[in-house]
Amino acid sequence: MRPLSRFRPIIHLPKSRYATGTGSRRNPHADWYAQILPAMLPVALLGSTVYITLHLLQTHLSTERHAEEDKATIDALQRQLDALREQQNIAPATSQTANPSSPPKLRHWSFF
């Protein structure tokens, strides 16, 4: 049997033209991707982080502002409702004192 060192490979792969070694010249595009892109990754990560943070802050402040506006609207409507209830309580009292002989009308809701 023959020793393994005597076997020759059947497939001979050509050397890559991008291989670093003596006499090989790299493609300018490959140089750009190899040098610039790795340096841009931290910048892109930082930019994305800043953008997301500012967007979340803007959303939080917008929600807070709308909540304050809604609370002010609710308070105004509550005061208006209280004033209307007072007017309703005063109006029946004055009508009863003006005409005490008439019995109060009973209201029934009929669905038929």
N, CA, C and O atoms as CSV, one atom per row, in Angstrom:
chain,resi,resn,atom,element,x,y,z
A,1,MET,N,N,0.829,-1.169,0.000
A,1,MET,CA,C,0.000,0.000,0.000
A,1,MET,C,C,0.883,1.245,0.000
A,1,MET,O,O,1.955,1.257,0.605
A,2,ARG,N,N,0.427,2.280,-0.676
A,2,ARG,CA,C,1.218,3.493,-0.814
A,2,ARG,C,C,0.986,4.421,0.377
A,2,ARG,O,O,-0.129,4.508,0.891
A,3,PRO,N,N,2.024,5.104,0.809
A,3,PRO,CA,C,1.817,6.051,1.918
A,3,PRO,C,C,0.977,7.246,1.454
A,3,PRO,O,O,0.960,7.583,0.270
A,4,LEU,N,N,0.286,7.878,2.399
A,4,LEU,CA,C,-0.625,8.973,2.078
A,4,LEU,C,C,0.093,10.198,1.525
A,4,LEU,O,O,-0.509,10.977,0.786
A,5,SER,N,N,1.328,10.379,1.854
A,5,SER,CA,C,2.042,11.560,1.386
A,5,SER,C,C,2.271,11.529,-0.116
A,5,SER,O,O,2.568,12.566,-0.708
A,6,ARG,N,N,2.146,10.415,-0.723
A,6,ARG,CA,C,2.376,10.317,-2.152
A,6,ARG,C,C,1.140,10.657,-2.974
A,6,ARG,O,O,1.242,10.894,-4.178
A,7,PHE,N,N,-0.038,10.684,-2.328
A,7,PHE,CA,C,-1.241,11.009,-3.072
A,7,PHE,C,C,-1.267,12.483,-3.435
A,7,PHE,O,O,-0.935,13.345,-2.622
A,8,ARG,N,N,-1.652,12.746,-4.624
A,8,ARG,CA,C,-1.789,14.127,-5.066
A,8,ARG,C,C,-3.275,14.491,-5.014
A,8,ARG,O,O,-4.133,13.641,-5.249
A,9,PRO,N,N,-3.569,15.728,-4.711
A,9,PRO,CA,C,-4.983,16.109,-4.699
A,9,PRO,C,C,-5.544,16.069,-6.117
A,9,PRO,O,O,-4.867,16.437,-7.077
A,10,ILE,N,N,-6.759,15.628,-6.227
A,10,ILE,CA,C,-7.394,15.514,-7.534
A,10,ILE,C,C,-7.803,16.891,-8.036
A,10,ILE,O,O,-7.633,17.195,-9.217
A,11,ILE,N,N,-8.341,17.728,-7.153
A,11,ILE,CA,C,-8.816,19.053,-7.534
A,11,ILE,C,C,-7.790,20.073,-7.094
A,11,ILE,O,O,-7.398,20.122,-5.928
A,12,HIS,N,N,-7.365,20.880,-8.033
A,12,HIS,CA,C,-6.451,21.967,-7.713
A,12,HIS,C,C,-7.238,23.263,-7.729
A,12,HIS,O,O,-7.700,23.700,-8.783
A,13,LEU,N,N,-7.395,23.878,-6.566
A,13,LEU,CA,C,-8.119,25.146,-6.473
A,13,LEU,C,C,-7.168,26.286,-6.763
A,13,LEU,O,O,-6.070,26.329,-6.207
A,14,PRO,N,N,-7.567,27.215,-7.627
A,14,PRO,CA,C,-6.690,28.354,-7.891
A,14,PRO,C,C,-6.635,29.263,-6.675
A,14,PRO,O,O,-7.584,29.341,-5.896
A,15,LYS,N,N,-5.521,29.941,-6.528
A,15,LYS,CA,C,-5.398,30.881,-5.423
A,15,LYS,C,C,-6.339,32.047,-5.652
A,15,LYS,O,O,-6.542,32.490,-6.783
A,16,SER,N,N,-6.890,32.522,-4.599
A,16,SER,CA,C,-7.815,33.648,-4.702
A,16,SER,C,C,-7.055,34.891,-5.131
A,16,SER,O,O,-5.915,35.108,-4.722
A,17,ARG,N,N,-7.690,35.693,-5.950
A,17,ARG,CA,C,-7.013,36.918,-6.383
A,17,ARG,C,C,-7.011,37.969,-5.277
A,17,ARG,O,O,-6.306,38.973,-5.368
A,18,TYR,N,N,-7.814,37.729,-4.220
A,18,TYR,CA,C,-7.835,38.652,-3.087
A,18,TYR,C,C,-6.908,38.203,-1.973
A,18,TYR,O,O,-6.853,38.835,-0.918
A,19,ALA,N,N,-6.208,37.158,-2.189
A,19,ALA,CA,C,-5.321,36.653,-1.144
A,19,ALA,C,C,-4.209,37.654,-0.870
A,19,ALA,O,O,-3.681,38.295,-1.778
A,20,THR,N,N,-3.878,37.764,0.378
A,20,THR,CA,C,-2.791,38.673,0.746
A,20,THR,C,C,-1.494,37.908,0.656
A,20,THR,O,O,-1.338,36.844,1.255
A,21,GLY,N,N,-0.627,38.424,-0.050
A,21,GLY,CA,C,0.672,37.783,-0.215
A,21,GLY,C,C,1.509,38.644,-1.146
A,21,GLY,O,O,1.073,39.709,-1.583
A,22,THR,N,N,2.640,38.203,-1.427
A,22,THR,CA,C,3.510,38.972,-2.314
A,22,THR,C,C,3.001,38.861,-3.730
A,22,THR,O,O,2.663,37.778,-4.206
A,23,GLY,N,N,2.954,39.975,-4.381
A,23,GLY,CA,C,2.582,39.994,-5.774
A,23,GLY,C,C,1.082,40.046,-6.024
A,23,GLY,O,O,0.674,40.164,-7.179
A,24,SER,N,N,0.254,39.966,-5.013
A,24,SER,CA,C,-1.186,40.036,-5.255
A,24,SER,C,C,-1.677,41.455,-4.970
A,24,SER,O,O,-1.223,42.100,-4.025
A,25,ARG,N,N,-2.592,41.923,-5.782
A,25,ARG,CA,C,-3.131,43.279,-5.640
A,25,ARG,C,C,-4.620,43.166,-5.313
A,25,ARG,O,O,-5.361,42.462,-5.999
A,26,ARG,N,N,-5.055,43.870,-4.254
A,26,ARG,CA,C,-6.454,43.793,-3.832
A,26,ARG,C,C,-7.311,44.738,-4.653
A,26,ARG,O,O,-6.851,45.777,-5.125
A,27,ASN,N,N,-8.522,44.365,-4.805
A,27,ASN,CA,C,-9.513,45.164,-5.489
A,27,ASN,C,C,-9.812,46.409,-4.641
A,27,ASN,O,O,-9.914,46.283,-3.420
A,28,PRO,N,N,-9.955,47.602,-5.229
A,28,PRO,CA,C,-10.258,48.798,-4.441
A,28,PRO,C,C,-11.590,48.699,-3.703
A,28,PRO,O,O,-11.731,49.221,-2.597
A,29,HIS,N,N,-12.561,48.033,-4.311
A,29,HIS,CA,C,-13.850,47.860,-3.626
A,29,HIS,C,C,-13.692,46.977,-2.397
A,29,HIS,O,O,-14.291,47.235,-1.354
A,30,ALA,N,N,-12.896,45.956,-2.528
A,30,ALA,CA,C,-12.658,45.074,-1.387
A,30,ALA,C,C,-11.936,45.831,-0.277
A,30,ALA,O,O,-12.221,45.631,0.904
A,31,ASP,N,N,-11.000,46.702,-0.658
A,31,ASP,CA,C,-10.323,47.525,0.354
A,31,ASP,C,C,-11.317,48.435,1.064
A,31,ASP,O,O,-11.282,48.573,2.287
A,32,TRP,N,N,-12.204,49.054,0.287
A,32,TRP,CA,C,-13.190,49.965,0.893
A,32,TRP,C,C,-14.076,49.218,1.877
A,32,TRP,O,O,-14.287,49.678,2.999
A,33,TYR,N,N,-14.598,48.066,1.459
A,33,TYR,CA,C,-15.447,47.287,2.353
A,33,TYR,C,C,-14.678,46.796,3.571
A,33,TYR,O,O,-15.233,46.737,4.669
A,34,ALA,N,N,-13.431,46.449,3.397
A,34,ALA,CA,C,-12.640,45.911,4.505
A,34,ALA,C,C,-12.227,46.994,5.497
A,34,ALA,O,O,-12.058,46.702,6.681
A,35,GLN,N,N,-12.063,48.233,5.043
A,35,GLN,CA,C,-11.586,49.286,5.930
A,35,GLN,C,C,-12.705,50.196,6.441
A,35,GLN,O,O,-12.734,50.521,7.628
A,36,ILE,N,N,-13.607,50.602,5.585
A,36,ILE,CA,C,-14.605,51.594,5.956
A,36,ILE,C,C,-15.799,50.983,6.691
A,36,ILE,O,O,-16.231,51.512,7.715
A,37,LEU,N,N,-16.326,49.893,6.183
A,37,LEU,CA,C,-17.522,49.317,6.800
A,37,LEU,C,C,-17.325,48.907,8.256
A,37,LEU,O,O,-18.195,49.217,9.070
A,38,PRO,N,N,-16.254,48.239,8.636
A,38,PRO,CA,C,-16.101,47.912,10.052
A,38,PRO,C,C,-16.017,49.160,10.941
A,38,PRO,O,O,-16.448,49.138,12.094
A,39,ALA,N,N,-15.470,50.226,10.404
A,39,ALA,CA,C,-15.392,51.464,11.187
A,39,ALA,C,C,-16.755,52.140,11.288
A,39,ALA,O,O,-16.999,52.884,12.238
A,40,MET,N,N,-17.641,51.898,10.335
A,40,MET,CA,C,-18.954,52.529,10.339
A,40,MET,C,C,-19.961,51.813,11.240
A,40,MET,O,O,-20.981,52.403,11.596
A,41,LEU,N,N,-19.710,50.588,11.608
A,41,LEU,CA,C,-20.649,49.853,12.445
A,41,LEU,C,C,-20.892,50.527,13.795
A,41,LEU,O,O,-22.051,50.674,14.183
A,42,PRO,N,N,-19.858,50.945,14.529
A,42,PRO,CA,C,-20.133,51.629,15.798
A,42,PRO,C,C,-20.885,52.946,15.598
A,42,PRO,O,O,-21.720,53.316,16.424
A,43,VAL,N,N,-20.592,53.654,14.505
A,43,VAL,CA,C,-21.288,54.913,14.231
A,43,VAL,C,C,-22.766,54.642,13.957
A,43,VAL,O,O,-23.630,55.363,14.457
A,44,ALA,N,N,-23.059,53.620,13.177
A,44,ALA,CA,C,-24.448,53.272,12.879
A,44,ALA,C,C,-25.173,52.820,14.145
A,44,ALA,O,O,-26.334,53.173,14.351
A,45,LEU,N,N,-24.512,52.056,14.980
A,45,LEU,CA,C,-25.110,51.601,16.232
A,45,LEU,C,C,-25.403,52.778,17.150
A,45,LEU,O,O,-26.484,52.854,17.733
A,46,LEU,N,N,-24.456,53.691,17.285
A,46,LEU,CA,C,-24.654,54.871,18.123
A,46,LEU,C,C,-25.770,55.747,17.569
A,46,LEU,O,O,-26.607,56.234,18.329
A,47,GLY,N,N,-25.793,55.953,16.263
A,47,GLY,CA,C,-26.851,56.761,15.651
A,47,GLY,C,C,-28.224,56.154,15.862
A,47,GLY,O,O,-29.180,56.870,16.160
A,48,SER,N,N,-28.332,54.848,15.712
A,48,SER,CA,C,-29.615,54.179,15.934
A,48,SER,C,C,-30.054,54.297,17.381
A,48,SER,O,O,-31.233,54.510,17.661
A,49,THR,N,N,-29.110,54.160,18.297
A,49,THR,CA,C,-29.435,54.275,19.720
A,49,THR,C,C,-29.930,55.676,20.055
A,49,THR,O,O,-30.922,55.829,20.768
A,50,VAL,N,N,-29.257,56.685,19.552
A,50,VAL,CA,C,-29.670,58.067,19.808
A,50,VAL,C,C,-31.045,58.330,19.205
A,50,VAL,O,O,-31.887,58.959,19.845
A,51,TYR,N,N,-31.282,57.860,17.989
A,51,TYR,CA,C,-32.571,58.073,17.327
A,51,TYR,C,C,-33.697,57.428,18.114
A,51,TYR,O,O,-34.726,58.058,18.359
A,52,ILE,N,N,-33.510,56.176,18.513
A,52,ILE,CA,C,-34.562,55.472,19.257
A,52,ILE,C,C,-34.816,56.143,20.596
A,52,ILE,O,O,-35.967,56.264,21.016
A,53,THR,N,N,-33.758,56.583,21.276
A,53,THR,CA,C,-33.917,57.260,22.561
A,53,THR,C,C,-34.698,58.554,22.396
A,53,THR,O,O,-35.615,58.821,23.173
A,54,LEU,N,N,-34.356,59.356,21.407
A,54,LEU,CA,C,-35.072,60.613,21.187
A,54,LEU,C,C,-36.522,60.359,20.775
A,54,LEU,O,O,-37.420,61.101,21.173
A,55,HIS,N,N,-36.747,59.336,19.996
A,55,HIS,CA,C,-38.111,59.017,19.591
A,55,HIS,C,C,-38.947,58.599,20.804
A,55,HIS,O,O,-40.090,59.035,20.942
A,56,LEU,N,N,-38.399,57.771,21.673
A,56,LEU,CA,C,-39.112,57.360,22.882
A,56,LEU,C,C,-39.373,58.541,23.800
A,56,LEU,O,O,-40.450,58.634,24.390
A,57,LEU,N,N,-38.412,59.443,23.934
A,57,LEU,CA,C,-38.589,60.634,24.760
A,57,LEU,C,C,-39.702,61.516,24.195
A,57,LEU,O,O,-40.543,62.008,24.948
A,58,GLN,N,N,-39.714,61.718,22.878
A,58,GLN,CA,C,-40.752,62.530,22.253
A,58,GLN,C,C,-42.131,61.890,22.455
A,58,GLN,O,O,-43.105,62.592,22.729
A,59,THR,N,N,-42.216,60.580,22.322
A,59,THR,CA,C,-43.491,59.884,22.524
A,59,THR,C,C,-43.961,60.025,23.963
A,59,THR,O,O,-45.145,60.255,24.208
A,60,HIS,N,N,-43.046,59.889,24.916
A,60,HIS,CA,C,-43.399,60.018,26.327
A,60,HIS,C,C,-43.904,61.427,26.642
A,60,HIS,O,O,-44.924,61.585,27.314
A,61,LEU,N,N,-43.197,62.447,26.160
A,61,LEU,CA,C,-43.607,63.823,26.430
A,61,LEU,C,C,-44.927,64.147,25.741
A,61,LEU,O,O,-45.753,64.869,26.300
A,62,SER,N,N,-45.137,63.627,24.544
A,62,SER,CA,C,-46.395,63.862,23.838
A,62,SER,C,C,-47.557,63.226,24.598
A,62,SER,O,O,-48.620,63.831,24.740
A,63,THR,N,N,-47.351,62.022,25.078
A,63,THR,CA,C,-48.390,61.339,25.847
A,63,THR,C,C,-48.697,62.094,27.127
A,63,THR,O,O,-49.858,62.235,27.511
A,64,GLU,N,N,-47.658,62.578,27.785
A,64,GLU,CA,C,-47.840,63.348,29.014
A,64,GLU,C,C,-48.641,64.619,28.756
A,64,GLU,O,O,-49.536,64.959,29.529
A,65,ARG,N,N,-48.321,65.325,27.663
A,65,ARG,CA,C,-49.023,66.562,27.335
A,65,ARG,C,C,-50.496,66.287,27.049
A,65,ARG,O,O,-51.373,67.020,27.506
A,66,HIS,N,N,-50.760,65.220,26.287
A,66,HIS,CA,C,-52.153,64.890,25.993
A,66,HIS,C,C,-52.899,64.483,27.260
A,66,HIS,O,O,-54.084,64.785,27.400
A,67,ALA,N,N,-52.233,63.810,28.171
A,67,ALA,CA,C,-52.874,63.419,29.428
A,67,ALA,C,C,-53.242,64.661,30.249
A,67,ALA,O,O,-54.319,64.717,30.843
A,68,GLU,N,N,-52.350,65.653,30.282
A,68,GLU,CA,C,-52.655,66.886,31.009
A,68,GLU,C,C,-53.816,67.640,30.359
A,68,GLU,O,O,-54.679,68.169,31.059
A,69,GLU,N,N,-53.843,67.691,29.022
A,69,GLU,CA,C,-54.945,68.360,28.325
A,69,GLU,C,C,-56.261,67.632,28.586
A,69,GLU,O,O,-57.293,68.266,28.808
A,70,ASP,N,N,-56.221,66.302,28.557
A,70,ASP,CA,C,-57.433,65.527,28.811
A,70,ASP,C,C,-57.916,65.721,30.237
A,70,ASP,O,O,-59.121,65.796,30.474
A,71,LYS,N,N,-56.996,65.805,31.191
A,71,LYS,CA,C,-57.380,66.029,32.589
A,71,LYS,C,C,-58.033,67.395,32.743
A,71,LYS,O,O,-59.019,67.531,33.467
A,72,ALA,N,N,-57.495,68.407,32.071
A,72,ALA,CA,C,-58.092,69.743,32.141
A,72,ALA,C,C,-59.489,69.735,31.523
A,72,ALA,O,O,-60.398,70.372,32.056
A,73,THR,N,N,-59.673,69.035,30.426
A,73,THR,CA,C,-60.992,68.936,29.794
A,73,THR,C,C,-61.977,68.214,30.708
A,73,THR,O,O,-63.130,68.625,30.839
A,74,ILE,N,N,-61.520,67.147,31.331
A,74,ILE,CA,C,-62.389,66.397,32.249
A,74,ILE,C,C,-62.786,67.267,33.429
A,74,ILE,O,O,-63.948,67.254,33.837
A,75,ASP,N,N,-61.848,68.021,33.984
A,75,ASP,CA,C,-62.167,68.911,35.105
A,75,ASP,C,C,-63.191,69.968,34.702
A,75,ASP,O,O,-64.115,70.255,35.463
A,76,ALA,N,N,-63.035,70.553,33.506
A,76,ALA,CA,C,-63.989,71.560,33.032
A,76,ALA,C,C,-65.378,70.949,32.849
A,76,ALA,O,O,-66.379,71.561,33.221
A,77,LEU,N,N,-65.440,69.746,32.278
A,77,LEU,CA,C,-66.729,69.072,32.097
A,77,LEU,C,C,-67.353,68.696,33.436
A,77,LEU,O,O,-68.573,68.746,33.590
A,78,GLN,N,N,-66.526,68.322,34.398
A,78,GLN,CA,C,-67.041,67.983,35.729
A,78,GLN,C,C,-67.650,69.210,36.394
A,78,GLN,O,O,-68.712,69.127,37.011
A,79,ARG,N,N,-66.966,70.364,36.266
A,79,ARG,CA,C,-67.526,71.599,36.832
A,79,ARG,C,C,-68.839,71.960,36.139
A,79,ARG,O,O,-69.788,72.386,36.797
A,80,GLN,N,N,-68.900,71.794,34.824
A,80,GLN,CA,C,-70.124,72.084,34.080
A,80,GLN,C,C,-71.253,71.154,34.508
A,80,GLN,O,O,-72.395,71.590,34.648
A,81,LEU,N,N,-70.939,69.870,34.719
A,81,LEU,CA,C,-71.934,68.908,35.164
A,81,LEU,C,C,-72.449,69.244,36.553
A,81,LEU,O,O,-73.647,69.144,36.815
A,82,ASP,N,N,-71.542,69.646,37.451
A,82,ASP,CA,C,-71.961,70.040,38.804
A,82,ASP,C,C,-72.886,71.255,38.753
A,82,ASP,O,O,-73.876,71.307,39.483
A,83,ALA,N,N,-72.573,72.238,37.893
A,83,ALA,CA,C,-73.426,73.424,37.771
A,83,ALA,C,C,-74.796,73.049,37.234
A,83,ALA,O,O,-75.801,73.576,37.711
A,84,LEU,N,N,-74.866,72.160,36.261
A,84,LEU,CA,C,-76.155,71.726,35.721
A,84,LEU,C,C,-76.957,70.951,36.758
A,84,LEU,O,O,-78.178,71.097,36.828
A,85,ARG,N,N,-76.296,70.137,37.555
A,85,ARG,CA,C,-77.012,69.404,38.610
A,85,ARG,C,C,-77.565,70.364,39.656
A,85,ARG,O,O,-78.673,70.170,40.156
A,86,GLU,N,N,-76.799,71.392,39.986
A,86,GLU,CA,C,-77.303,72.391,40.934
A,86,GLU,C,C,-78.521,73.101,40.368
A,86,GLU,O,O,-79.491,73.337,41.087
A,87,GLN,N,N,-78.478,73.445,39.083
A,87,GLN,CA,C,-79.634,74.101,38.459
A,87,GLN,C,C,-80.853,73.182,38.464
A,87,GLN,O,O,-81.973,73.648,38.672
A,88,GLN,N,N,-80.652,71.888,38.237
A,88,GLN,CA,C,-81.775,70.957,38.260
A,88,GLN,C,C,-82.346,70.828,39.665
A,88,GLN,O,O,-83.561,70.717,39.832
A,89,ASN,N,N,-81.486,70.841,40.674
A,89,ASN,CA,C,-81.964,70.745,42.053
A,89,ASN,C,C,-82.693,72.009,42.470
A,89,ASN,O,O,-83.661,71.931,43.227
A,90,ILE,N,N,-82.263,73.162,42.003
A,90,ILE,CA,C,-82.911,74.428,42.354
A,90,ILE,C,C,-84.228,74.570,41.602
A,90,ILE,O,O,-85.210,75.036,42.180
A,91,ALA,N,N,-84.278,74.180,40.326
A,91,ALA,CA,C,-85.481,74.348,39.508
A,91,ALA,C,C,-86.675,73.567,40.053
A,91,ALA,O,O,-87.752,74.159,40.131
A,92,PRO,N,N,-86.585,72.306,40.431
A,92,PRO,CA,C,-87.755,71.607,40.978
A,92,PRO,C,C,-88.183,72.192,42.319
A,92,PRO,O,O,-89.374,72.215,42.630
A,93,ALA,N,N,-87.248,72.656,43.098
A,93,ALA,CA,C,-87.613,73.232,44.394
A,93,ALA,C,C,-88.427,74.499,44.198
A,93,ALA,O,O,-89.393,74.708,44.932
A,94,THR,N,N,-88.086,75.348,43.249
A,94,THR,CA,C,-88.839,76.573,43.007
A,94,THR,C,C,-90.179,76.264,42.373
A,94,THR,O,O,-91.156,76.953,42.664
A,95,SER,N,N,-90.267,75.245,41.507
A,95,SER,CA,C,-91.558,74.914,40.897
A,95,SER,C,C,-92.495,74.275,41.917
A,95,SER,O,O,-93.707,74.464,41.816
A,96,GLN,N,N,-91.999,73.545,42.871
A,96,GLN,CA,C,-92.844,72.936,43.900
A,96,GLN,C,C,-93.380,73.984,44.859
A,96,GLN,O,O,-94.516,73.882,45.320
A,97,THR,N,N,-92.579,74.982,45.159
A,97,THR,CA,C,-93.060,76.033,46.056
A,97,THR,C,C,-94.079,76.917,45.354
A,97,THR,O,O,-94.948,77.487,46.014
A,98,ALA,N,N,-93.999,77.046,44.041
A,98,ALA,CA,C,-94.949,77.880,43.317
A,98,ALA,C,C,-96.287,77.166,43.167
A,98,ALA,O,O,-97.320,77.835,43.206
A,99,ASN,N,N,-96.325,75.891,43.003
A,99,ASN,CA,C,-97.553,75.132,42.792
A,99,ASN,C,C,-97.530,73.883,43.660
A,99,ASN,O,O,-97.304,72.785,43.150
A,100,PRO,N,N,-97.762,74.029,44.976
A,100,PRO,CA,C,-97.641,72.881,45.876
A,100,PRO,C,C,-98.799,71.893,45.771
A,100,PRO,O,O,-98.668,70.770,46.258
A,101,SER,N,N,-99.922,72.255,45.161
A,101,SER,CA,C,-101.085,71.367,45.131
A,101,SER,C,C,-100.975,70.270,44.075
A,101,SER,O,O,-101.634,69.237,44.197
A,102,SER,N,N,-100.164,70.471,43.049
A,102,SER,CA,C,-100.074,69.446,42.001
A,102,SER,C,C,-99.102,68.340,42.437
A,102,SER,O,O,-98.003,68.630,42.908
A,103,PRO,N,N,-99.502,67.093,42.280
A,103,PRO,CA,C,-98.605,65.992,42.667
A,103,PRO,C,C,-97.469,65.854,41.645
A,103,PRO,O,O,-97.635,66.207,40.477
A,104,PRO,N,N,-96.347,65.353,42.078
A,104,PRO,CA,C,-95.248,65.177,41.137
A,104,PRO,C,C,-95.611,64.124,40.082
A,104,PRO,O,O,-96.272,63.131,40.384
A,105,LYS,N,N,-95.179,64.354,38.868
A,105,LYS,CA,C,-95.476,63.429,37.782
A,105,LYS,C,C,-94.525,62.235,37.859
A,105,LYS,O,O,-93.322,62.392,38.067
A,106,LEU,N,N,-95.070,61.081,37.694
A,106,LEU,CA,C,-94.263,59.863,37.671
A,106,LEU,C,C,-93.933,59.535,36.219
A,106,LEU,O,O,-94.805,59.543,35.351
A,107,ARG,N,N,-92.728,59.263,35.987
A,107,ARG,CA,C,-92.283,58.933,34.627
A,107,ARG,C,C,-91.979,57.457,34.554
A,107,ARG,O,O,-91.220,56.918,35.360
A,108,HIS,N,N,-92.574,56.819,33.587
A,108,HIS,CA,C,-92.331,55.403,33.371
A,108,HIS,C,C,-91.833,55.211,31.967
A,108,HIS,O,O,-92.346,55.812,31.022
A,109,TRP,N,N,-90.851,54.388,31.835
A,109,TRP,CA,C,-90.363,54.060,30.520
A,109,TRP,C,C,-91.024,52.761,30.091
A,109,TRP,O,O,-90.927,51.739,30.769
A,110,SER,N,N,-91.675,52.823,28.989
A,110,SER,CA,C,-92.363,51.649,28.478
A,110,SER,C,C,-91.689,51.196,27.202
A,110,SER,O,O,-91.375,52.002,26.326
A,111,PHE,N,N,-91.476,49.924,27.110
A,111,PHE,CA,C,-90.845,49.373,25.921
A,111,PHE,C,C,-91.871,48.767,24.967
A,111,PHE,O,O,-91.505,48.193,23.942
A,112,PHE,N,N,-93.162,48.895,25.306
A,112,PHE,CA,C,-94.218,48.318,24.452
A,112,PHE,C,C,-95.046,49.398,23.847
A,112,PHE,O,O,-95.982,49.114,23.099
